[in-house]
């Protein structure tokens, strides 16, 4: 569904990603050390940063797809909830996910409001509907971010470090939700958490020194020798802690 062709990204004349070509037909986990370019790649997939080369979704260059139509195709979930108005309610924020489906100059429809409500119920956070965004805990805020993306009903969901700021209890809860999303969406996960990636169990793209290596099979990536070679430290058997 997503095709990268000779993708280059530079910041201030520093090459972050170079010559990445890849067909992403299914789920994908993107890993690498901090600062390796994982989030940059995620943003390039959404055309949120300048790049050379091409990013095509369902055969179309993303730069030629309108913002509303793009929102129906993919949703980008950042690592942290940052909004222009921290005092809007959770239900109002989740309803904003329906913007791409809303007719111009008209209010959100009853269908839009029902989808937002159903999304809150699906994630078991309907009790937060009237809460303001600035009153949420980190775990609650991450679930609300996911709810906003789900209400958009995008085909592709890109999650950027979804457990980075969470305690183990909330990280486990988010991990289980992400794994469930794979039944309904194409999920692209950006993370430095090897335990999370092993639990989500998708093909892996590892970014290092501006380059990327693709591993189609879990066992080809999640073994001690491969991990030691890629990360430069010794590994014992990786235990999956999100079960």
C-alpha positions, 0 to 999 in steps of 0.5 A: 500500500505504501511505496518508498522510492529513493527517499532522502531526508536532510536537515541543515545539510545533514543527511538523516535518511538516504536512498530508502526504497521499500514496499510496505504492503502490511504492518511494519515496526521501525526500530533504531537507536535514539536519533537514528531517524525513525520519527523522521521516516514516519513524518516523511510517510505523511509528507510532514517533512521535506524529502527527495524521492517519492512516497506513494500510497495506493499508487498515488504520490502523497504530495498530490493527494489533498489533505482531507483525502490524505487523512482518510488514508493515514493517521499519524499519532505523535509520542505526546498529546500537544494541542492548541486548546488544552481545555477542550473535552476528550469527546470534542478532540476525538470528534476532530478526527472526523474532520476529513469526513465532514462537509464544508461549513456544516457541523459534524453529523450524527454519524460522526458523533456516533463514531466518536462515541463508539471509539471511546467505548471501544478503547474503554475511555468513555468515562473521560468524554467530558474531561478536558485534555489538560486533566489527563494522565499520560496513559489516558492522553495516549489512549485519547490520541489513538481514539482520535486516529481511530475516529478518522477511520484511516486505513493506515495508522502510524504510531510514533513512540506510543509507550515512550512516556508511560509507566509499565502498567499503561505501556502494557495497556497501550501495547495490547490495544496496538496489537488489536488494531492490526485486525482492522488497520495497517499499523506502522509502529515507530519505537526504540522498545524492543519488547514492544516490537517483539510483542506487536510481531510485525516485519521490522525495518531497522535504521542505522547510519541513515540507512535501513535494513528490512527483516521480513521474519521475526526470528531473523531480527529478534535473535541475540547475534543480529541484535548485538550486531545492530546495536553494538551491545550484548543481548541475552534472550529477549523476554516479551513482557506485554503478554 
